[in-house]
Amino acid sequence: MSKVNNLIRYLPTVLNARVLEMLDGKRTFSVSGSANYSSKVFSVVDALREADKLKGMVWIVNNIQEADLIVKDLMVWSSWPAIWFDSKLEMMSASKLDRMRSLKTMELLSIVREAGERCLVIPYFDLLQKIPDLDWLDRAKIMLERNKGINLMEFYERLIAMGYELSEDAHLTKGSYHRTGDTVTIFPVNTTHPVRIDLEFEKVETLEIYNQDSLDKEKIETLKKLEIWPVNFEASELSLIDAFRKDNLIVEDDLEIYDEFYDDWNAAFNEVYTHHHVMSFVTFNEDESSHLHLHYLSVLKYRGTYDLINDLKEKSKDAWNVIMFTKHKDSIRSLLHENNISYNEDLSQLGYGHYRLFLIDANKDDHLPYAFQNPEMKLLVISDRDISSLQEERKKASNQKVFMDFLASLKVGDYVVHVDHGIGLFMGLEQRKIDDLTKEYLKIGYAENDKLFVPIDQADKVNKFIGADENPPKLTRLGSAEWNTITKKVKKETEQIAKELLAIYAERKSASGFGFKTVEEKMKLFEQSFEYEETPGQMRASKDVLDDMSKDLPMDRLVCGDVGFGKTEVAMRASFLAFLNGKQTAVVSPITILADQHYRSFKKRMDQFHVRVEMLSRFRSASEQRAIVDKLERGEIDIIIGTHRLLQADIKFKDLGLVVVDEEQRFGVKQKEVFKKIKADVDFLTMTATPIPRTLNIALNKLRDISTITTPPPGRLPVITEVRRFSLGLVREAILNEVNRGGQVYFLHNRVQTIDSLTEKLRALVPEARFGVAHGQLGSGDLEDRIVAFKDHQFDVLVSSTIIENGIDLANANTLIVNNAEKFGLAQLYQLRGRVGRAKRQAYAYFMYHGQRLKLDAKKRLKAIVEASELGSGFQIAMKDLEIRGAGDILGAKQHGVINVVGVSHFIRMLNKAVEDLKAGRVLREEEPEDITVEIPISAFIPDTFITNTKDKISVYQKL
């Protein structure tokens, strides 16, 4: 029997006391800071234990995928039966479809009206269904009572009039009945099992609910009374929302109402706020007395057991309780024993004994909740899925699989590309019976309401559409020549792009690069001169880079790590190895301020080893620049640091061995073209906090190597991040809090035209603080003077454009306020937040948006930035950005149109094929051979009762 159920009973007291207070004191309230589905369920179920007036719950979600997750988590934490309702209808004749629609509506209405402790989880659009008048329903029901008389003729006439059908089979479906002698079996729309009615001389002798799937049709329960609800009804103006019970808690779960439902939903739900207890999960914090901000955080995946053990030891020191679900009990126990970490498997001791870690042995088929943590209550919940090294071997280090899994994570409503039929809308999985064979199909909607059913064994022809921008693609018309015409038009261009990329790839693979030799003693001395403690991630990234440099192939590695996580040190060690081998290094930065910062850092670190470091930027005069260029060509400079000035035609090196590019995404297309040419000959190292989708896409497709630094330096604290509607009161409070503790503030306003007038308003709002302004349209000298003045604390608040995004490293600035945050990209928001929190002092970031309703993508971006509050989440942010924004262009601006028309998945499919052909020495074919499929006449599908979640089901089909 599974131990992973009703776990809330083991908690001696309610941990979510503030939620309980709200339930007792407010009829309606909103909640933010809930991290994920598992922590939401945990907080509600925990508080409901002592909320006596609430006897049931309706949990409203966006779609059936979310419903499935909530139900599974409810089963983990609660003893309440959890029901989720799928209103999906099979393909059938119009008359049968109408009957089935009525039947499902009445079935759902009966669940909504049911009394007692249970939770219904339902997508919001299903609640907008029209229902009969409730007074009519009370009159229309048939009521049977044990030992009471019954007029059989009248009974059958009423059943037929109510829409019940006589079944020839003893196995009943909802809305049918069967008669054998003096026994009538019926499956009412309002019960979960059929009912057996034994009659004797027009009297009801017994009423029994029975299990028709058992061999002996065993009795489940004996009834005194039975209500039989009608199937047929006439719709009134009421919807299912009007049928909610007063003793139910209504949970609105971060709903993203589509425009077509928006007005209807608001009109229907306004009454609910007046008469029911409503708890609304919202994405962002609100300034209302009826708002509660919880402090749940998601948990970043542990990249190895080393990270896990370190975290468990830290949590143990701080007296946290850790609940760990495992399906690998032997491995976990051995790991804990090896590291002297005590644990308990008796959950009844939770909250009492000295044990801090509780191990729950889960069965193979158990649902494991998503990880969450709460610093307030000092609780961490994790499972196997959060430890990378415990995944099966095939899941381990495959970046390609990460990307393919990512493309396969289809949700209803996603745009997809079918290789043969073009761009459509994914409408879910559907089982269809054709020629007595039942199979599962991907249902795809096309233009003009056309539908395509793709057999699941041909799912490899379908990919998620990822475009180069946020505009939705145009749907293709089925049966027309439109898709063929489009693909033919872009075929030549796409092949040219693929060949060009492959040529660079092939050239790099076939090029004989310089194999750098490690001078052990000198390298060790240089590493020891690093004044900070190395982190495991930093050491791993350094090893990856130095190993690459020692090979005969030119290196092309991407190092991804958060701001301040030590990427520069990795670059310095690579540069020092190049120096030891007599090679020159070029360090290219996107802006002058960052180049100047790198120059100072490199010079300080390299001078004691007699490495000649110089800088080439607008901070140097024309005569100084000419002298530096001459020295560079003569080989009198070992490391040159600069902006895109280093990429101009007059720059010549005597012996260039390494190019380091900081934040490559900040460069334009022309500069990137220069980078591509350089890559074929020398070792190339790119550093970024958040790789943009194009860069990440190439890395995940193994056209580039990638290292991630996810471990923060000792003592670094996560930045407390809040997304709020713009409020002058909050701005004043945030600035004063920072200034009063002697710190400084970045206020980002990315409109140069209005930045001065806004600064005047801020001066009037906070006269206690000193303000300065900086933006890219200032002259170079003026900009540098203002930045230096801010560093010297001549003013408290720097009102600036995104010029601060890269380059200003200031330990005293620990509050960031971003105005119009909804207009920024996710990677940019993450990069901006990295400007604060560089010291060991708690930092704060406020992302402020304007307007009442955020666009869906803007909401997703801002939600992601809050959830990624843990240090080291830059890579996860980049993956999320890839999902929200699309993969972007791979070879510059000229590819943009191709991606928008056919999607990156179609391009990647072709690119991968070309790569494989090239590796195998095959000639690239102009025409692809026709697919040949063999159809076997057997039913083949996974029932919904076995796997309900669409994504999980597609994943299983892929593995099969």
N, C-alpha and C positions, 0 to 999 in steps of 0.2 A: 504494500500500500504506500502511496506517495506521502512523504512528510511535508511536501510543499503545498499546503492548503491551510486556511484559517489560522495563519500565523499570528494574527493580531491578539489572539487570546493569551499569548505568552507575555505580552507587555503588561507589567503590573499596574501602570498608571497611563493616563492619556498623555502622550508626548506633545500632541498638537493642541495644547490648551488654548492657544489664541484662536484657533479655528472653532473650537467648542464655544468659547465666549461669544464669537460672532453668531454662531447658530442659535445661541440662547438669547442674544440681545438684539439682533437685527433680522428683519424679515428677508431683506435682500442685501447682499454684499458681494464685492468682487475680490479676487485673490490673484496676486502676481508672485513671481519668484518660485514657481513650482517645478522647474527643471524638466521633467518628462512625465510620461503616462504613469509609470510605476510610483513615483513620489506623489503624484496627484491622488491616485487611488489610496495610497498609504495614509495620506493626511485626512482624507474624507472618512475612510473606514475607521481610523483611530478615533476621530472626534465623535462619530455617530454612536459609539458604544455608550456614551452618557447623554446623548441628545434624546431624552425619553419621548418627546412629543412627535418625533419623526419615525414613522413605521415602515417606510419604503423609499425608493429612489428612482428617478428617471434621469439617466445620464445622456445628454445630447451631444453628439459628435458630428464631424464633417462628412464622414464616409464609412463604408462598412469595414475598411481596413483598420481604421481607428477603433471602431466598435469591437472588432475581434481582439485587439490588444487590451482594451479596457476590461473586457470580460475575462480574459486570461489572468490579468493582474488582480481582478476582484476575487477570483478563485484562490489565488495565492494568499491574500490577506484576510478575506472575509468568510463568514459562514453563510451569508445570504446567498440564495440562488441567484445566479446572474444569467440574464436572458438577453440575447441580441437578436434583432429581427431583421430579416432580409426580405425586402418587398420585390426582389427580382422575379419577373414572370417569364415563363418559357414561351417559345414560339408556338402559337396554336390559332385555331379559328377565332373569328371576331366574337362569336357568341360565348365560346368557352373562355376567351380572354376576359370578357366582361364579368362572367361568373367568378373566375379566379381572382379578379381584382376586388370584387365585393367580399369574397371569402377572406382574403388576406387582410382587408381593412377591418372586418369584424373580428378576426382573430387578434389583430393588434389592439383594437379597442378593448377587448376583454382583458388583455394583459395590462393595459393602462389603468383600467378600472379595478383591477384585482387588489384586494386588501392584503396586508401582512408584510413581513420583512423579505423583500426581494428587490432586485435592481434590474430595470429595463435599460439597455443601452441601445440607442437608436440614432441614425443620421437625421439631421434637422429636416431635410426635404420630405422624409416619410411622415413627419408630424403635421405637414400641411394638407394631408389627405382629408377630404370632406367625409363627415360621418352622419348617421341619422340623428334626428332629434332624440335626446336622451329620454324624454317623457314617453315618446312613441316606443322606444326600445323597451322600457319597463312594461308597457302594455302588450307588446308583441311577443315577449318571451313565453315559452312553455315551461310551466313549473310542475315537476313530478315529485311526489312524496311517498315514502315507503308506507305500506299498509293503507294507502288511500286509493279510492276508486279511479278508474280511467275509462273514458269513452274511446275505444280503439279506432272506430271509424273516423271520429272527429280528430283524433290524434294524428292519424296518417294523412288526413286531408290538410291539416295545419302544417305538418312537416313538409309536404310537397309545395304548399303555398309559400313557405318560408325559404324554399330553394334547396331543400335536401333531396338527394338522389338515391334511388334504390340501387344497391350494389349487388351484382350477381356473385361476387366473391366475398367470402367471410372476412378477408383482410380488407379493412376499411381505410379510406382516405378521409380527410376532414370534409365535413358537409355531406356525408353519405350514411346510409343505415342498411341493415340486413336483418331478415326475419327467418328464424328456424323454429317451427312449432310455437311454443309459448314463450320463447325467448327472442327479444329484440336487442340487437347490438347497434349502437349509434356512436358516431364520432362528432360531437358538437364542435362548432367553431371556437367555443370558449373553454375547451378543456385540452389538456396536453396528452390525454390517452382516451381511447374509446371507453364507453360505458355499456355494461351488460344489464338489461332490464328483464327480470323474470316476472311473468304475469300469471295470475291465477284468478280465473273467473272475473275478468275486467277489474282486477285489483293489482296494484304494484306490490309484488311480494318482496323483491330485493333490488337494490341498486348497487352495482359494483364497478369500480374503475378497474380495468384489467390490462395486463401487458400482452398485446397481441403478437409481439415478436418472440415470446417464449413458447416453448414446445407445448406446454399444457395450459396456455393462456391464463397464467397465474393471476390471482386477485392481488391488486395493489392496495385498495382501500374500499371499505363499505360506506355508502352514503346514506344519510337520512333524507336529503333533498337533492334534486338535480334541476338546474336551470339550463334550458336549451335556447341559445340565441339564434336569431334568424341569419340566413346567408344573404338573402336579398334585402335591399333597403332602398329608400329614396333619400338621396343626399340632401342635407339641410345646409345652412350657412355656417354651421359649426365645423371646426377641424378637430383633430385629435388633441390639440393643445387645450381645447375647452373641456376635455374629459379628465384632465389631471386631478388626482385625489388631493384633498387639502392636507393630509398627513404625510405626503411625499416630499422629500427634498428634490428640487429640480436643479441639476448641475448642467450649466452651460459651459462646454469645454472649448474655449478659445475658438469660437466659430468664425469661419471665413465664408460669409454668406455671398453666394454668387449674385450678380446684379439682378438676374431674372427672378430671384426669390426674395430680394431685399425688402421691398415694400410690403409684400404679403407677410413676411416673417415678423417685421416690426409691428404691423397692425395686429397680428394674432397674439404676439407675445407680451404686448403692453399690459393686457389684463392679468397675465401670470404674475408680473411684478407686484401687482396690487393685492392679489389674493393668496399667493403661495410663498413658500420658503425657497428662495433662489440663491444659489451660490455660483458665481460666474468666474471661471478661470480666464484671466486676461494676460496678454503678453507682457505689458509694461506697467510699472508703478504709477499710481494715480494719487493726486492730492485731495482725497475725500475721506471723511470720517468713516464711511462705509467701505473703505478699502483696507485690505490686509496684505502686507508684503511678507511672504515667507522667505526663508533663506536656504531653500534647497538648491543644490548645484549638481549638475551632471558630473560624471567621473571620466576623465580621459583614459583611454585604454593603456594598460601597463605594457610597455614594449618588451618586457622580459621579467623574469622572476626577481631579478635584482631590484627593479623599480618597485615591485609589489612588496618585497620584504622590507625595503626602506620605509615605505609608506605605512605598513602595518606597525613597524617599530615606533615611528613618529606618533601614530594614532594611539598606541598603547601608553606612551609617555604622557600624553595629554588626556588620558582616561576616556577615550572614545569607546563606544560599543561598535563592533564590526560584525555584521551578519554576512556570511559568505556561502553562497549556493554552489555546490560542485557536483559535476557528473564524473569527475576524475578523482575520487576520494583518496585512492592510494598515492597518487602523485602529490596531491596537496598535503596529505599527512606527512609524507616523507620530507617534503620541502619545509614544512613547519618544524618538524623534529630537528632537521639539520641546522636550522637557524635559531633553535632554542626559543621558539614562540609557542606559548601555551595556548590551548584552545579547549572549548567545551562543546560537546554534541548534544547536551541536554538544554533545550531552549527554555525550559521552565526556570532555569537559573538566570535568565536574561534580566539585567538590572539589579541583581542581588550580589552575586559572588565577586571574587577578584578576577575572574576570567573576563577578558575584553573581546576575545574573538570567538564567535559561535559558528560552527561548521554545520551546514545542512546538507545531508547526503541526498541528492536529487536522482530520480530515475531517469533513464535515457529519454523518455518521451515527455518529461515534465517541462512546463514553461518556466523559464528563468526570467525573473523581473529585470528591467533595465536598472543599471547601477545609479545610485544617487547618494548624496551626502548632505548633512545639515550641521554646520558648525555650532548653531544655537543649542541643539539637543545632543550634539556630539555623537552622531549616528552615521555610519557608513554601511551601505548595502552594495555588495558586489557579487559577481558570479564568474564562472569560467570564461564566459565570452569577453570579459574585460582584460584577460591576460593573453597577449598574443602568442606566447610560446606554448600555451596549452592547447591551441587549436590543432586540428589534425594536420599531418605533414603536408597534405596538398594545399592547405590554406596558408602555409607559412610565408614565404618571402616573395610571392608572385605579385609584383606591381601590375603586371598585365591582368591578372585575375581581379585585382582591386577595381581596375577600370571597367572590365567586362561585367562584373557584378553590379557596378554602379550604373552601367547602361541598361542592365536588365531589371533595375528596380522600378518597374512600371507601376504607375498608379492610374486609376480611372481618371480620365480627363487629360492625360499626357498626350502630347503629339508624338506620333511614331512614323517611321519610314519603312515601307515594304519595298524590297528590292524591285519587284516587278510592277507594283501598282501605285507607288508614290506615297505622298504624305496624307495621313489620316489621324483620327482621334481614337485613342484606346478606350474602349467601352467595357472592358472587363473580360473575364472568362465565361464561357457559356457551354453547357452540355447540350448536344443536339442528337436526335435519333434519326438516322437516315438509313433506309433499307434494313430496318431492325437492328442496326449497329449504333451503339451510343459512343460518342467520342467527345473530347473537350476541344473547344476552339477559342482562339483569340478573336474577340469581336472588335472590328475597326470601322469607325464611321468616316465616310468620305463626303465630298461636296454633294449638294442636292439630295441630302438624306440617304445616300447610298450606303449599304452595309456590306462588309466583306468578312467572311468567317474563315480564319486561317487555321488549319489543323495544327494541333499542338506540336506534332512531329516536324512541322515546317516553321517553327518559331524562330529558327536561326535566320530566317529571311526578314525578321522584324526587329528594328532597333528603336530605342528612344531617340526622338528628334532633338538635337542640340544645335542651336543656331549661333551665329556670331553676335547677335544682339538680342534685346528683350522683346522685339516685336514678334507676334505670333506668325507662323508661316501660312501660306495659302493652301487650303485643302485641295487635293487632286480630284478630278472627276473620274469615276470608274468607267471603264469601257470606252474611253476616248483615247485619242492618240497623244493626249497632253503630256503624260509622263514620259513616254518614249521621246517626244520632241524635246522636252527639257533635258533629259539625260544625254541625248545625242549632242545637244548644243554645248553642254558642259563637259562632255567626255574628253575632248581633246585638251581642254584647259586643265581638267583634273589630272589627266595622265601626265601633262607637262609638269604640273606641280609635284606629282608623285615622283616623277623621274628626277626632278631637280633636288628634291629632298633626299631621295635615294642615292643620287650622285654624291651629295655631301656626305651622307652616311657611309657609302661604299668607299669614298675617297679617304675618309677618316679611318675606316677599318683596314684599308690596304696601305695607308700611309705609314712610312717608317718614322715614327716620332723619336724623340730623344729620351733614352732611358736614364733618369737621374740616379746617381749613385749616392747612397746615404753615407755621410761621414759621421759615424756614431758618436764620437766624443764631442765634437763641436755642436752637433744637433742636440745632444743631451744637455750641454751647457745652456744653449739657447732656450730649451724648454724649461729648464730650472729657473731661468731669469723671469719667468712669468709670475707676476706679483700676486695673482689670485689663485684660489683653489680650483683645479680643473674639475669639470663635471663629467660624468660618464658619457653623456651625449657628445660633448666637445672632444673627448679623447677618441671616441669612435669615428667622428667625422674627420678628425686629423689623420687617423690611420687610413681611412678610405682614400683621402686625397694623396697622402704620401705614397701609398701602395700604387695608386693610378700613375703617379709621376714616375715611379720606378720602372714602369712597363715601356715597351718600345712603341706602343700605340699612343697617339695624341690623346690626352685626357679631355673629356667634356663632362664635368661633374657640376651638379646643382646642389648647393648646401642650403638647406632651408632651416632657419632657426629664428626664434623671436628676437626682437630688439633687445640688445644687452645680454644675449645668451652666449656670446663668445665667437661669433662667426669671424670677426676681424682677426682674432688670435689664430684661427685655422688658416686664414689667408697669409698671416705673417710667417707661419711655419713653412708654408709652401714657398713663399718668396725667399725665405732664408735658405731652403734647400736649393732653389734655383741659383742663388748667389754662390753657395758652396760649389756648385758645378760650373761656375763661370758664365751663367746665363743672366740676361736682363729680365726684369719683371715690369709689366705695365699694370697699374691699378686704376681702373676707370670708374668714376662716380658720376651720377646724374646731375648734381648741382655743386656749385663752387664751395658752399659752406661745408658740405660733407667731404669734399676733396681736401679742404683745409684741415678738417678734423682728422682724417686718415693720415695726412702728412705729419701732423704733430704726434699722433700715436706711433706711427712707424719710426719716425726720427728718434723719439724717446727710447724706443725698444731696440733699435738697430745700431745706434751710435757707438755703444760699447763694443760692438763686434766689427766696427770699421766698415759698415755697409754704407755706400753712398746713396742717399735718398734725396730726391728733388721733387718739386711740384710745378706743374704747368697749368695755370688757370688765369682768370682775369685779375686775380690778386697780384699777378706779376706784370711788370711794365713790358712794353714792346721790346726794349733792348735786353731785358732780363730773359724774356722768352726766347729771343734769338740765340743768346749764349747757351741756354739750357738745351735747345734743339741741337746745336753744334756738339755739345758735350755728349749728348745721347748717341749721336751718330758715331762719335769717336770711341764710345764704350766707356766713358768716364763717369757714367751714372749707372748704378746697379738696379735701383728701383725708382721708377718715375710714376708719380701720382698726379692725376688730372681729371678734367671733365672730358666732354666729347672733343675738346681741342686735340687730344691725343690721337684722334681718328682722322685728322686732316692730312692732306696729301704731302705736306712738307715734313712730316714726322718720319724719320728713318732710324732704325735700331742697328746697332752693330751685330748683336746676337740675341734676339728676343727668344726667351724660352717659356714664359708664363704670362698669361693675361688673366687678371682678376677683374670681374665686372660686378659692381655693387648695385643691386636693385635694377636688373636689366630691363624690367617692365617700364621704367621711367624714361627709357630712350625711345627715339622716334624710329620709323621704318628705315630711313637711310643709314642710321648708325648700326641698326641690327644687320643690315646687308653687309657692312664692313666686318662686323663680328663673325658672320658666317664664313667669310673668306679667310679670316685669321684662324678660325677653328681647325681648318684642315691641316695646318702646319705646326701649331704650337699647342702646349697644354692650356686648357681653358677652364677657369673656375668661376662659376656664377654664385653670388650670395644674395639671398632674399629672405625676408620675414614671411611673406605670403606670395608664393609663385602665382602669377596670373594664369588663367585657364589655359592659354596657349602653351606656356612653358610647362605647366604641370602635365598637360595632355601629352606632350612629346616625351616627358620623363616617364610617364606611366606606360607609354608604348615602347619603352626600352630603346628609344633613339637617343637617350641621354641617361646618365647615371644620376642617382639622387641619394643624398644623405640628409637625415633630419636630426636636429639638435632639440630635444624636447625637455631636457632636464634644466631647471633654472639654477642660477648661481645660488650658493647658500645664503639664506636670509632674505631672499626676494619674496615679497608678498603679492598675491594676486591683486590686480586693480579692481576696486569695487565699481561696478559698471551699472549705470541706470539709464534707461531710455524713458524720457518724459516729454509730455506736451510742453511747448515753450511757455515759461512763466518768469516774469521779471522778479517776482519774490524769490523763486528758487535760484535764479542767477545771482541775486544779491547775497543770499545765504551761503551759496557755494564759494563765492569769492571771499567773503568775510571769514569763513571758517579756515580757508587756506592762509589768508593774510595774517590772521590772528595767531597762527602757529609759526609765523615767520617764513612761510613758503611763498611760492609764486604760481601764477595761473596762466595757462594758454586759453585764449578765447578765439576759436576758429570761425571766421566768417568769410566765405569764399566768393564774395562779390566785391571786387576792388572799387567799383563805382560808388558803393554805399558804405565802405568800411570806415571812412572818416566820420560820417554822420552818425553811424552806430556807436562809434567810440565816444562821441560827445554825449549820447544818451546814457551810455554806461558810466561815464564820469559823473553825470547828474544822479544816477541811480546809486552809485557807491562812491561818494565823495571821499571816503576814508582811504581809498586805494589810488595808486599812481598808475597811469595807463600809457602804453606805447603802442605804435602801429608798425607792422612790417608786411610787405607784399612784394611780389616779383617785379612790379613795374617801377620800383624805386631804382635809382642808379646803384651800381655795384658798391661804391664807397659808402653811400648813405645806408644801404641795406646792412652792410657789414657793421657799421657804427651802431645801428639800432640793436642788432643781435648781440654785439659785445656789451652794449649798455644793459641789456636785459640779463646777460650772464653776470654782470657786475652788480646786479640788483639795484639799478638806478630807478627801475619801476617794477610794480608788483604784477601787473597784468599785461601780457603781450597779445594784442588783438591782431590777428594775422590771417593771411590766406593759407593755402596748403603748402606754402613755402617751408613750413615747419615739419612737413611730413617726413622728410629725410634730413638728417644732418645735425640737428641741435641736440646735443647730449648734455642735459642740465639736471643735476641731481636734486636741485632745490625746487624745481617746478613739479608739483605733484597733484595738481588738479587740472583737468582738461574739460572745457565746455565746447561742444561742437553745435553750431547753429545750423538749421536746415539739414539735419543728419540724414533725412530720408533721401537726399539727392546724391549721396555718396555711394560708391561701390563697397562691397563687403571687405575686400582686401585693403582698400584705402582706409576704411574705418578702423580696421585692426592695426594697420600701420600707424595711424594717428594715435591710437590708444597707447602704443609703445613709446610715445614721447614722455609719458609719465610713469612713475613706479620704478625708476632706475636705481633709487637708493633703497635703504632698508626701512623707509617710512611708508605708512599706508597711503596709497594714491587713490584718487577718485576720477572717474570719467563720466560726464553727463552728455548723452546724445539727445539733442532736443529737436523735435519735429513740430511742424506747423499744420494746422487743419484738423478737422474732426475725424476724418477717416483716411487711413494710410492705404496706398496701393498695395496689392498682395505681395509683389516682389520686394518692395521697400520694407514691408512688415517682416518678411522672411529674413532679410538681411539684418535688420535691427534685432530680431529675435536671436539670430545666430550669434551676434556679437555679445549679447548678454549671456547666452549659454556657454560661450567659449571664454568664461571668466578665469578659468584656470590658466596658469602659466604654461607656455609651450604648445599652445593650440593653433599656431600659425598654419601648420600643414592641414589640420582638420578644417580650418577656415577656408583654405584654398580649395579643398575638396567640396565644401559646401558652396563656395562661389562658382565652382565648375557646374554644380547642379542648378543653381539659380540662374546664372548668366549665360551658360553655354560655353563651349570649348574655345571659342575665339579662333583667330586665324593662326595657321601653323607656319606659313611662309611669307607673311607680310600682307599689305593691303590688297594686293591683286587677287588674293584668294577669297576675299570677303563675300563677293557676290555668289560664288559657288556654294559656300557653306550655307548662306541664307536660303538658297533654292533647294538643295538636296540634303542639307544637314551633315554634321560632322561624322555621324555614325556610318553613313554611306561612304563618305570619303575615307574614313579609317579602315573600313572593310576592304576597299580597293587598295589602299596603301599597304596594309598588312599582307595582302595577296602578292603585291608587287615585291615586297621585301622578301617573302618566302621564296618566290620565283628566283630572285636575284641570288639569294643565299644558296639555292639548289643548282644554280647555273642554268636555269631554264630561260628561254627567250620569252619576253613579255608578249602575251597574245593580244591581238587586236580585238578578237571576238571571244567571249566566254562560251564554253560548251554548254549545251542545254542540260538542265537538271533532269536526272532520271530517278523516279521514285517507284518503289514497289509497295502496293497497297495490300495489306493482309486483312481478309474479311473477318475481323474479330473486334468486339467492343473493347475499348482501351481508354480508361480515364480514372482520375483520382476523385472519389466522392467528396462533396463539400463537407460531409460529416467527419471526414478524416483530416482534411486540411482546409480551413476556412479562409486563411489569409491568401490573397491573390499573389503577392510577392513570393511568399513561401512556396506556393504551389508551382509557380513558374520556375523557381529555383530547383525544385525537385524534378520537374520535367526536364530541365537542362541537364541535371546529373544523370537521369535515365538515358 
